[in-house]
Amino acid sequence: MTAPIDLYYWPTPNGWKITIALEEMGLPYTLHLVDIGKGDQFDPAFLAIAPNNRMPAIVDHDGPDGAPIAIFESGAILQYLARKTGRFGGDDERGRVAVEQWLMWQMGGLGPMAGQAHHFLKYAPSMDPPQVLPYAQDRYRNEVGRLYRVLDTRLAEARFVAGDAFTIADMAIWPWAILWQGQEQSLENRPHLSRWLDEVGARPAVQRGRDVAADKRRDASRDREAQKVLFGQKG
């Protein structure tokens, strides 16, 4: 029997990527909550697994050659799990390239840009003292909008991001794209993106993945102590 994977997690878009993947792949896992608002990510035991003090991270006790392996960075975890299971990573070389390029698009583009949009549009104005920076707000709101235009164009020609099949690229992008309202975006002129958000969101495993520890998710815009930890004032 496969040993459960240890998952170090908090209910954020990057965390959802991995719970969605594990649920879709049917892999057993043991949940370890890393409360990033309280600073759990700086615990030495966690840093031994994830030296960049960011979750998610995993430890697979049935790693390569049967030896345990610790992996951090959500994109690397997704690629590893796809190779481990032989699922959701592309069926041939062209398929794998399609998956990998859209995964990199999320890791290098949508994730960072949407994260900054959330910060400057929602969190920074609520800080003490408030930080209302119109240039930063416009910069990241506009860049996220550009990225969603790219995604909508792609989804006009393909059912899923990397083609006809649901893959780890969809698992990586959906958790960020579903938060479009907090990024001050609109779906009015993005019908293909809207269709894809609904189709992916209707998958039972995606729903289960997003529901993991959902009761722990809180609004950091109202939590001064969490802001100190999350936004570089502590640690």
PLY file of the C-alpha trace (Angstrom):
ply
format ascii 1.0
element vertex 235
property float x
property float y
property float z
element edge 234
property int vertex1
property int vertex2
end_header
0.00 0.00 0.00
1.26 3.47 -0.87
2.38 5.46 2.18
0.52 8.76 2.56
2.33 11.84 1.32
2.98 14.45 3.99
1.46 17.71 2.76
2.44 21.01 4.36
-0.37 23.35 3.49
-2.48 26.41 4.12
-5.69 27.23 2.18
-4.31 29.68 -0.39
-4.18 29.44 -4.20
-0.74 27.83 -4.11
-1.90 25.38 -1.47
-5.04 24.54 -3.44
-2.94 23.52 -6.42
-1.55 20.58 -4.49
-4.70 19.46 -2.68
-6.49 19.52 -6.05
-3.69 17.45 -7.62
-3.65 14.91 -4.81
-7.43 14.55 -4.95
-7.47 14.25 -8.75
-4.69 11.66 -8.68
-6.21 9.69 -5.83
-3.03 9.84 -3.76
-3.38 9.48 0.02
-1.93 12.30 2.07
-1.51 13.44 5.65
-2.29 17.10 6.18
0.07 19.33 8.16
-1.26 22.87 8.50
1.28 25.68 8.16
-0.44 28.78 9.55
1.31 31.45 7.54
-0.47 34.22 9.46
1.13 33.03 12.70
4.59 32.43 11.24
4.63 28.62 11.12
6.59 28.90 7.87
9.63 30.05 9.84
9.73 26.98 12.08
13.12 25.24 11.68
11.45 21.85 11.12
9.48 23.30 8.21
12.51 25.14 6.83
14.33 21.81 6.63
11.70 20.79 4.07
11.01 24.16 2.44
14.08 26.42 2.80
12.34 29.33 1.06
9.84 29.46 3.97
6.86 29.12 1.66
4.20 26.46 1.56
3.12 24.15 0.03
5.70 21.44 0.42
5.51 17.67 0.47
7.45 14.70 1.71
6.85 11.56 -0.34
7.95 8.54 1.64
7.75 6.42 -1.53
10.06 8.67 -3.52
12.55 7.78 -6.26
14.07 4.33 -5.71
11.80 3.92 -2.69
13.59 6.59 -0.66
11.78 9.59 0.87
12.00 12.93 -0.94
11.06 16.43 0.20
9.87 18.90 -2.45
9.02 22.58 -2.23
7.66 25.01 -4.88
4.15 24.21 -6.08
5.12 23.89 -9.76
7.87 21.40 -8.97
5.47 19.42 -6.79
2.88 19.28 -9.58
5.45 18.07 -12.11
6.74 15.45 -9.69
3.26 14.12 -8.93
2.42 13.98 -12.64
5.56 11.92 -13.31
4.92 9.72 -10.27
1.41 8.82 -11.36
1.85 9.08 -15.13
-1.23 11.31 -15.21
-2.10 14.91 -16.04
1.34 15.79 -17.41
0.82 15.25 -21.14
0.66 11.99 -23.06
3.57 12.61 -25.45
6.38 15.10 -25.93
4.19 17.71 -27.61
1.63 17.33 -24.89
4.25 17.63 -22.16
5.64 20.80 -23.74
2.15 22.32 -23.85
1.59 21.50 -20.19
4.99 22.78 -19.10
4.77 26.10 -20.94
1.39 26.94 -19.40
2.58 25.81 -15.99
5.56 28.17 -16.34
3.16 30.90 -17.49
1.33 30.56 -14.22
4.44 30.32 -12.05
6.22 33.26 -13.63
3.24 35.39 -14.65
-0.27 34.93 -13.31
0.66 33.85 -9.78
3.09 36.70 -9.03
1.03 39.35 -10.80
-2.28 38.30 -9.24
-0.59 38.07 -5.85
0.68 41.64 -6.17
-2.75 42.79 -7.34
-4.32 41.28 -4.23
-1.69 42.96 -2.06
-1.93 46.48 -3.42
-5.68 46.48 -4.04
-6.84 44.80 -0.84
-4.18 44.44 1.82
-1.98 47.52 1.52
-4.88 49.99 1.89
-5.88 48.28 5.14
-2.43 48.47 6.73
-1.47 50.84 9.54
-0.81 53.39 8.18
-2.81 52.75 4.98
-0.76 52.32 1.82
-2.84 53.43 -1.15
-0.52 53.43 -4.16
-2.41 54.14 -7.40
0.57 53.40 -9.65
1.06 49.93 -8.12
-2.68 49.26 -8.16
-2.97 50.16 -11.84
0.23 48.32 -12.76
-0.83 44.97 -11.35
-4.53 45.26 -12.15
-3.67 45.96 -15.78
-1.09 43.18 -16.03
-3.51 40.63 -14.60
-6.06 41.82 -17.15
-3.56 41.30 -19.94
-2.82 37.78 -18.72
-6.51 36.92 -18.60
-6.86 38.13 -22.19
-4.06 35.74 -23.13
-5.81 32.93 -21.28
-9.22 33.68 -22.79
-7.69 33.65 -26.27
-6.09 30.29 -25.58
-9.33 28.83 -24.22
-11.17 29.93 -27.36
-9.26 27.23 -29.22
-8.87 24.54 -26.57
-11.15 22.97 -23.99
-8.44 23.06 -21.33
-5.32 25.19 -21.04
-2.89 22.67 -22.55
-5.33 21.14 -25.04
-8.21 18.68 -24.94
-7.21 17.07 -21.62
-7.33 18.39 -18.07
-3.75 18.65 -16.74
-1.57 20.06 -13.99
-1.55 23.33 -15.95
-5.26 23.73 -15.22
-4.65 22.73 -11.60
-2.06 25.49 -11.29
-3.99 28.28 -13.01
-7.54 27.73 -11.75
-6.87 28.51 -8.06
-5.59 31.96 -8.99
-8.09 32.68 -11.76
-11.10 31.81 -9.59
-10.20 34.84 -7.45
-10.64 37.26 -10.37
-12.99 39.52 -8.45
-10.38 40.25 -5.79
-8.01 41.20 -8.60
-10.64 43.70 -9.83
-11.19 41.89 -13.11
-14.29 41.19 -15.18
-15.43 38.12 -17.08
-17.90 40.08 -19.18
-15.71 40.02 -22.29
-13.95 36.74 -21.48
-16.53 34.04 -22.23
-14.00 31.26 -22.77
-12.29 31.94 -19.45
-15.69 31.99 -17.75
-16.66 28.66 -19.35
-13.38 27.07 -18.24
-13.64 28.37 -14.68
-17.08 26.77 -14.38
-16.06 23.47 -15.98
-12.96 23.03 -13.84
-14.79 24.17 -10.73
-17.49 21.53 -11.27
-14.98 18.68 -11.00
-15.55 16.83 -7.69
-11.82 16.48 -6.97
-11.28 20.19 -7.55
-14.08 20.96 -5.12
-12.61 18.59 -2.53
-9.18 20.11 -2.96
-10.39 23.64 -2.47
-12.42 22.61 0.57
-9.39 21.33 2.51
-9.14 23.36 5.73
-11.43 26.00 4.21
-12.54 27.00 7.72
-8.99 28.15 8.47
-8.90 30.72 5.68
-9.12 34.26 7.05
-8.99 37.81 5.78
-5.51 39.18 6.46
-6.73 42.68 5.63
-8.33 42.70 9.08
-5.54 40.97 11.00
-2.70 43.32 11.99
-0.50 40.59 13.44
-0.86 38.42 10.34
0.05 41.43 8.20
3.31 41.82 10.12
4.21 38.20 9.40
2.97 38.01 5.82
4.21 41.33 4.52
7.80 41.31 5.64
7.63 43.08 8.96
8.58 39.97 10.89
10.75 36.93 10.27
0 1
1 2
2 3
3 4
4 5
5 6
6 7
7 8
8 9
9 10
10 11
11 12
12 13
13 14
14 15
15 16
16 17
17 18
18 19
19 20
20 21
21 22
22 23
23 24
24 25
25 26
26 27
27 28
28 29
29 30
30 31
31 32
32 33
33 34
34 35
35 36
36 37
37 38
38 39
39 40
40 41
41 42
42 43
43 44
44 45
45 46
46 47
47 48
48 49
49 50
50 51
51 52
52 53
53 54
54 55
55 56
56 57
57 58
58 59
59 60
60 61
61 62
62 63
63 64
64 65
65 66
66 67
67 68
68 69
69 70
70 71
71 72
72 73
73 74
74 75
75 76
76 77
77 78
78 79
79 80
80 81
81 82
82 83
83 84
84 85
85 86
86 87
87 88
88 89
89 90
90 91
91 92
92 93
93 94
94 95
95 96
96 97
97 98
98 99
99 100
100 101
101 102
102 103
103 104
104 105
105 106
106 107
107 108
108 109
109 110
110 111
111 112
112 113
113 114
114 115
115 116
116 117
117 118
118 119
119 120
120 121
121 122
122 123
123 124
124 125
125 126
126 127
127 128
128 129
129 130
130 131
131 132
132 133
133 134
134 135
135 136
136 137
137 138
138 139
139 140
140 141
141 142
142 143
143 144
144 145
145 146
146 147
147 148
148 149
149 150
150 151
151 152
152 153
153 154
154 155
155 156
156 157
157 158
158 159
159 160
160 161
161 162
162 163
163 164
164 165
165 166
166 167
167 168
168 169
169 170
170 171
171 172
172 173
173 174
174 175
175 176
176 177
177 178
178 179
179 180
180 181
181 182
182 183
183 184
184 185
185 186
186 187
187 188
188 189
189 190
190 191
191 192
192 193
193 194
194 195
195 196
196 197
197 198
198 199
199 200
200 201
201 202
202 203
203 204
204 205
205 206
206 207
207 208
208 209
209 210
210 211
211 212
212 213
213 214
214 215
215 216
216 217
217 218
218 219
219 220
220 221
221 222
222 223
223 224
224 225
225 226
226 227
227 228
228 229
229 230
230 231
231 232
232 233
233 234
